[in-house]
Amino acid sequence: MKKTLSQLAQHVGGKVKGNAEVEITAVATLENAAATNITFLSNPKYTNAVQTTKAGAIIVGRELDSPKPLLIAKDPYYAFAQIVVLLHGHRPHKNTGLSPKAFISDKAKLGDNCNVYDSATICDNAVIGDNAVIYPGAFVGPNVTIGKNCILYPNAVIYDGCKLGDNVIINANATIGKDGYGYATHEGIHHKIPQIGSVIIEDDVEIGANCCIQRGTLDDTVVGQGCKMGDLSNVGHGAKIGAHCLIVGQVGIAGSTTIGHHCVIGGQVGIVGHIKIGNYVSIGAQAGVINDVPDGKKIVGAPAIDALKAKRAYSMIESLPEIGKSIRRIEKQLEDGK
């Protein structure tokens, strides 16, 4: 697809500085862009690259000196996303209809325009909305409810009784609704506790590859509207995650934890069970969260503490050996002075 810079600016509600008629066919990085590409600047530390990029135009958040035409947008990264969708589109899905090589129960109900690929399985009393895409090897268990426009990539597994809203994406090899990690230990023997809750995935959620969302022991596990979860993450039984959270890869959230809305959780974060994390909380990568966190806090470290305090504390780590020597020297001077 080919668009002029003027057309792109109109599409994203921005304005143009420079040649508005330059033609754009694709999006690329500042470093790799060519004359028919548009690139973007959202991080100020890359401002110098504006002078050297070979791009045909640059998306920016404010007017600046540039040898290239600028598309000035209030949120340059969001404008970039909109333009990527316009020029490149999302991944297309082949229109196959219902494959005769899939197993679809006679008791299942599928909406209009569904595509079920070879070797997928849809069990009794499953209800699937319009425009679903079910890739090979995906498993939809008994009594599962799936909304409209959902995608299950290869080998995604939805256990019995789970509920997915509209526009949900479950990436390859993710598992929704397996039993939670629940055992009663008696006289040294671990006895399995039936997990009688379910999992609710609300609208517009994307679950990364190889994730696991455990069903609740008694109450449902809930992933709120608009959440995006990276690969290899685990959500324990009965956890509640609020709307529009960003959960990066390899995160572990233990059971019965409550997380507010619009939280950002960095890679490899571990969160203990039975705590409450507020709204708009940011948790740095590899943090270990062991206590409740109030609204709006930024925390890092293991155990996780306030980010500003952590920066001051960590800045001293390299000096600790010298500090230790100084303390021992002062102790010796005090002893010699007795």
N, C-alpha and C positions, 0 to 999 in steps of 0.2 A: 504494500500500500504506500502511496506517495501523497504527502501533504505539504503545503507551504507552512512556513513558520507562523504566518498570520492565522491560518486555520487551526493550528495547534494551540495558539494563544487563546483563540475563541473557545476552543474545546475545554480548556482548563480555567478559563476566567482570568487570564493573565494579560500582560501587555508586552509589546515588542520594542526593543531599542536596536536600531540598525535595519538591515535589509529584511523586510517582512516577507519577501517573496522567495527566499531561499527554500529549495525543495528538500524535504527530509523523508528518508525511506526506512530508517531504523534508529534504534537507541543503542548507545555504546558508552563505555567508560571514558573519562577524560584522557587517559593514556592511549587507548586503542581506537578512538573514534576517527572516522574518515569524513570526507567533505560532505557526504549526504547523510551523516549521522547527527543526531542531537544527543548531547550529554547533559550532566547536571552537576551543580555544586551545592551541597548541603552542609559540608563540614568546612569551616573557615581555614583549617590548616592546609587545605589543598588549593587555596586561592591562587598561588603562584602558577599552578598548572593551567589556569585560564589563559595565560599568555602564550603557552606553547602547544596547547591542544590543536589538533587538526580537524576538530569537529566543525560541522556547518553552522551550529548554533549551540547555545548553552542555556540551561534552565538555572536561574538564580533567584535568591530571595530578595535582593535589593539591587539597585543600579550600581554598577562599578565599571572601571576602565577595562575594556576588552577589545581585542582586535576582531572578535567574532560577534555576530548578532546575538542579542540576549532575549530570552523569554523570561520576564520577571513575574514571579508568582508568589503569593503569600506563603505557601508551603511548597518549596521546590521539590521535596522528596515525594509528596503526594501528587504533584503535577507530573513528575517523572513516571509514577505508577500509572496514572491515567493514560499517559501517552504510550507507554509500553502496551497496555491493553488495546488501545486504539490501533497501533501499528502492527502488533504481533499477535494479539488475541491470546486467550487461554488455550491450554492443550486440548486439541480436538479429540472426540471419542467416536470411534467407528460405530455407525448405525447398523447393528446386527439383529435387532429385535430379540426374540427369546430363542436362544440356541437350543436345538433338539438334543444337544450333548450336555445341557445343564439338567440338574434335577430340581424341578419345581413342583412342590406338593400341590395336589388338586385342591387342598384346603387353604392354600395361600391366596392372597388378593394383591394383584399388581395394578398400578394405575396406568394411565396412557403413556405411550412413547417410552416405555422402559426398554433398556438393553441389558440382557443377561447373557454373559459370555459362556463359552465351553467350560464345563467342570465346576461351575458355581452350584451352590446348594441353597435352596430356599425351603424351609421346613413348614410344617403344619401351622396354620393360623397366623403366619407372618403377614403383615400388612405393609405394603411398600407404595409410596406416593408416585406421582407422575414424574417422568423424565429421569428415573433412577438409572445409574450405570453400575452394574455389578460385574467385576472383572473375574477372570478364571481363578478358581480355587477359593473364592470368597465363600463364607458360610454365614447364613442368616438363620438363627435358631428358631425354635417354636415360640410363637406368641410375641415375636419382635415387632415393633412398630417403627417404621422409617418414613420420614416426611418426603416432601417434594425436592427434586433436583439434587439428590444425594449421590455421592460417588463412593463406592467401596473398591479399593484397588486390590490387586492379587493377594490372595491368602489372608485378607482381613477377616476377622472372626467376630461375630456379634452373638453372644450367648443368649439363651432363652430369656424372654421377658424384658429385654432392654428396650429403651425408647430413644430414638434419634429424631431431632427436629428437622426443619427444612434447611437445605443448602449445606448439609454436613459433609465433610470430606474425611474419610478414614483411609490413611495411607497403608501401603503394603505391610503385611505381617503384624499389624496392630491387633490387639485383643481387647474387646469391650465386654465386661461382665463376667470374667472368670471369678472364681471364689476368692474372697479376701483371705488374708493371712491370719486366720483365726483358729487358735488351738487352746484347749484347756489342759494344763499339765497336772496330772494326778499321779502321785507316787512314782515320779520319774518317767511317766508315759504321756506323750502328747496326743490328746484326743481331738479330732477334727470337729469344729463347730459348724453346723449347716449355715450357710450364708443366704438368708431368706430375703434380703433386700435386692435391689436392682441397680441399674445405672441409667441415668437420664442425661443425654447429651442435647443441649438446647440448640436453637437455630444458629447457623453461620459459624459453627465450630469446625476447626481443622485439627485432626489428631495426626501426629507425625508417624513415620514408619517405626515399627517395633515397639510401640508404646503399649502399656497395659493399664487399663482402667478397671479396678476391682469392684465387684458388686458389694453392696453393704451387708453387714451382718444382720442388722434389723432395719435401719433406715437406708434410703437410696443414696448412692454416690451421685453427685451432681457436678457437671461441667457447664458453667454458665454461658449465656449467649455471647457469641463473637470471640470466644477464647481461641487462641492459636497455640498449639503445643508442639514443641520440637521432638526430634527422634529420640527413642530410647528412654523415655520418661515413664514414671510409674506413679499412679494415684491410688492410695490405699483405700480400704473399705470405709464407706460412710463419710469420706471427705466431701466438702462443699466448696466449690470454686466459683467466685462471683463472675459477673459479666466482664468481657473485654480484657481478660488477663493475657499477658504474653509469657509463656513458660518455655524457656529455651531447652535445648537437648540435655539428656541425662539427669534430669531433675527427679528426686525422690520425695514424694509427699506422703507421709504416713497417715494411717487411718484416723478418722474422726477429727481431722484438722479443718478449720474453717478459714477460707481466704476471701478477702473482700474483692471489690470490683476494681478494674484498671490497675492491677498490680503487675510488676515486671520482675520475673524471677530468672536470674542468670543461670548459665550452664553449670551442671554438676552440683547444684544446691541440694542440701538435704534438710528436710523439715520434719521434726518429731511430731508424734501424734498428739491429739487432744489439746492443741493450742489454737489461738485465734489471731489471725493476721488481718489488719485493718484494710481500708481502701487506699488506693494510690501509694502502695508501699513498693519500694525498689530494693531488691536483694541482689547483691553482687555475686559474681561467679564463685563457686566452690564454698559458699557460706554454709555454716551449720546453724540452723535456727532452732533454739531450744526453749524459747519463751514467747509469750504473747508480744505482738508488735502493734503499736498504735497507728492510727491513720497517718499517711503522708511521710512516714519515716524512710530514710535510706540507710540500709545496714550492710555491713560486709564482715567477713572473717569467720573464724570457727573457734569458739562460739561467736555468733554474729553480734556485733555491737554497732552503735551509731557510726556512720561512715566517716564523719569528721574526726571523731575520737580515734577511730581505727587508723586513719592516715597518720595522725600524730604518733600513735603508738608504734605503728610499723616502721615509721621513719627512724625510730630509735634502735631498731633491731641490729643494724650494722655496727652501731656504737656500743652495744651491750658489753662486748669483751673489754673495751677500754674503760667503760663505766665500772665494770667489775674490778679491774685493776686499781682504779682510783679509790674505790671503796676499801679494798684491802690495804692500800697504802695509808689511807686515813686511819683505818683501824689500828695498823701497826704503829703509827705516830702517836695515837692516843695511848696505846699500851706502853710505849717507850717513855711517854711523859708521866706515867704514874710514879 
